[in-house]
Amino acid sequence: MPARADDSVSKAAQNTDCSKYDQYRLRGSEAPFITICDTLSPEMDGLRKTMYASGWLMQDYGSVTEQYDLRNADSSARQAYAGQRPTFIGSNNFILTYDLSRVGVFGPYAQLGMKVQWYQNSYVNNGLRATYVKQLSIEQEFDEHRVRFEYGIFNLNSKFYGSVLGTSSAASALGLSRVPSHIRC
């Protein structure tokens, strides 16, 4: 008998009404991340149901990656780029949304979106190492969802590429994160 993938997550989701929570997922991205039913705990012991009844949705996702240049690594030289020595990167995104159509002023298809990101890596000279507000915005839809208007603070690359580019959360909208020293742009 051939081996089968463990489908315990999908079986657990069948025993819930988790798909209704997806209407409160952060909108505006052309490639949103996984549905609530595909998470490890679709109901979160009743917390999602309680929050949903009040118009709120909470999500969290994280990633840990490691970079290492197998070809050009030089441990005797001062580190000049991420991956020259083993470089570990971790990030966590906490997302909270609220259904603003409950307020009435914003119309029937309005959403408040808040995203806080923590980012840390082991190579000190490699950009941001902090916790910061990545998004605080209001998104409204008109003309039967054909027109979208969003204002506030948000990261534009997530609006076009989503939380991942292709199938890798390590991929970047900027392409390769390191260009070898023998290639000049």
C-alpha positions as CSV (number, residue, x, y, z in Angstrom):
1,M,0.0,0.0,0.0
2,P,1.5,3.4,-1.0
3,A,2.3,5.9,1.7
4,R,-0.2,8.7,2.2
5,A,0.4,12.3,3.4
6,D,-1.0,13.1,6.9
7,D,-4.2,15.0,6.3
8,S,-5.1,15.5,10.0
9,V,-5.2,19.3,9.4
10,S,-7.8,19.0,6.6
11,K,-9.8,16.4,8.7
12,A,-9.8,18.8,11.7
13,A,-11.0,21.6,9.4
14,Q,-13.9,19.5,8.1
15,N,-15.3,19.4,11.7
16,T,-15.4,23.2,11.9
17,D,-17.0,26.1,10.1
18,C,-13.6,27.7,9.7
19,S,-14.1,28.8,6.1
20,K,-16.4,31.7,7.3
21,Y,-13.4,33.3,9.0
22,D,-11.7,33.9,5.6
23,Q,-14.0,36.8,4.9
24,Y,-12.0,38.8,7.5
25,R,-8.5,37.8,6.2
26,L,-6.4,40.8,5.3
27,R,-7.6,42.0,1.9
28,G,-5.8,43.9,-0.8
29,S,-3.0,41.4,-1.7
30,E,-3.1,39.7,-5.0
31,A,-1.7,36.6,-3.5
32,P,-3.0,36.2,0.1
33,F,-1.4,33.5,2.3
34,I,-3.2,30.3,3.5
35,T,-6.8,30.1,4.5
36,I,-7.9,29.8,8.1
37,C,-8.9,26.1,7.5
38,D,-5.3,25.3,6.5
39,T,-3.8,26.5,9.7
40,L,-2.7,24.3,12.6
41,S,-5.6,25.4,14.8
42,P,-8.6,26.7,12.7
43,E,-10.7,27.4,15.8
44,M,-8.0,28.2,18.3
45,D,-10.1,26.7,21.1
46,G,-13.0,28.9,20.4
47,L,-11.1,32.2,20.3
48,R,-11.6,32.7,16.5
49,K,-15.3,32.1,16.9
50,T,-15.6,34.7,19.6
51,M,-13.5,37.2,17.7
52,Y,-15.4,36.6,14.5
53,A,-18.7,37.4,16.2
54,S,-17.3,40.8,17.1
55,G,-15.8,41.4,13.6
56,W,-12.2,40.6,14.4
57,L,-9.7,38.1,13.0
58,M,-6.2,37.4,14.3
59,Q,-3.5,35.6,12.3
60,D,0.2,35.0,12.8
61,Y,2.8,33.5,10.6
62,G,6.6,33.2,10.9
63,S,9.6,31.9,9.1
64,V,13.2,31.0,9.8
65,T,15.7,30.7,7.1
66,E,19.5,30.1,6.8
67,Q,21.8,31.3,4.1
68,Y,25.3,30.1,3.4
69,D,27.5,30.6,0.4
70,L,29.0,27.2,-0.3
71,R,31.0,28.3,-3.2
72,N,32.7,31.6,-2.1
73,A,32.7,31.4,1.7
74,D,35.8,32.8,3.3
75,S,35.8,32.5,7.1
76,S,39.0,34.5,7.4
77,A,37.7,37.6,5.7
78,R,35.4,40.2,7.5
79,Q,31.8,39.3,6.7
80,A,30.6,41.5,3.8
81,Y,27.3,39.9,2.8
82,A,24.5,37.7,4.2
83,G,25.5,34.0,3.8
84,Q,29.3,34.5,3.7
85,R,29.2,32.9,7.1
86,P,26.1,30.9,8.2
87,T,23.4,33.6,8.5
88,F,20.1,32.9,10.2
89,I,17.0,35.0,9.7
90,G,13.8,34.9,11.6
91,S,10.6,36.9,11.1
92,N,7.1,36.8,12.6
93,N,4.0,38.7,11.3
94,F,1.1,39.4,13.6
95,I,-2.1,40.4,11.7
96,L,-5.3,41.8,13.1
97,T,-8.3,42.8,11.0
98,Y,-11.6,44.4,11.9
99,D,-14.8,44.5,9.8
100,L,-15.4,48.3,9.5
101,S,-18.8,47.7,7.8
102,R,-20.1,47.3,11.4
103,V,-19.3,50.9,12.0
104,G,-21.5,52.1,9.2
105,V,-19.6,55.2,8.1
106,F,-17.3,53.2,5.8
107,G,-19.9,51.3,3.8
108,P,-20.6,47.6,3.4
109,Y,-17.1,46.4,2.3
110,A,-14.6,48.1,4.6
111,Q,-11.8,46.6,6.6
112,L,-9.2,47.9,9.1
113,G,-5.9,46.0,8.7
114,M,-3.0,46.0,11.1
115,K,0.2,44.1,10.7
116,V,3.2,44.1,13.0
117,Q,6.4,42.4,12.0
118,W,9.4,41.2,14.0
119,Y,12.6,40.7,12.0
120,Q,16.0,39.5,13.3
121,N,19.1,38.1,11.7
122,S,22.5,37.0,12.7
123,Y,24.4,39.3,10.3
124,V,24.4,42.7,12.0
125,N,25.1,44.7,8.8
126,N,22.2,43.2,6.9
127,G,19.4,45.8,7.2
128,L,16.6,46.0,9.7
129,R,16.6,44.2,13.0
130,A,13.5,45.3,14.9
131,T,9.8,45.1,15.5
132,Y,7.8,47.6,13.5
133,V,4.3,48.4,12.2
134,K,4.2,47.0,8.7
135,Q,0.6,48.0,8.0
136,L,-2.1,50.2,9.5
137,S,-4.7,50.9,6.8
138,I,-8.3,51.0,5.8
139,E,-9.4,49.2,2.7
140,Q,-12.8,49.8,1.1
141,E,-14.3,48.1,-1.9
142,F,-17.0,49.6,-4.3
143,D,-18.9,48.6,-7.4
144,E,-19.4,45.0,-6.3
145,H,-15.7,44.5,-5.3
146,R,-14.4,45.8,-8.7
147,V,-12.9,49.0,-7.3
148,R,-10.6,48.8,-4.3
149,F,-9.4,51.9,-2.4
150,E,-6.8,51.6,0.4
151,Y,-5.2,54.3,2.5
152,G,-2.9,54.4,5.4
153,I,0.5,52.7,6.0
154,F,1.3,49.5,4.1
155,N,4.0,47.7,2.3
156,L,3.5,47.9,-1.5
157,N,5.4,44.7,-2.3
158,S,2.8,42.6,-0.4
159,K,0.0,44.2,-2.4
160,F,1.5,42.9,-5.7
161,Y,3.4,39.8,-4.6
162,G,1.6,38.7,-1.5
163,S,3.3,37.2,1.5
164,V,5.4,35.0,-0.7
165,L,6.7,35.2,-4.3
166,G,6.3,32.0,-6.1
167,T,6.3,29.1,-3.7
168,S,9.1,30.3,-1.4
169,S,8.7,32.5,1.6
170,A,12.5,33.2,1.3
171,A,12.0,34.7,-2.2
172,S,12.1,38.4,-2.5
173,A,10.3,40.9,-4.7
174,L,13.8,42.4,-5.3
175,G,15.1,39.1,-6.8
176,L,18.3,37.6,-5.5
177,S,19.4,39.1,-2.2
178,R,23.1,38.7,-3.0
179,V,24.8,39.3,-6.3
180,P,28.2,37.6,-6.6
181,S,31.2,40.0,-6.5
182,H,32.2,39.1,-10.1
183,I,28.9,40.3,-11.5
184,R,28.6,44.0,-11.7
185,C,25.3,45.9,-12.3
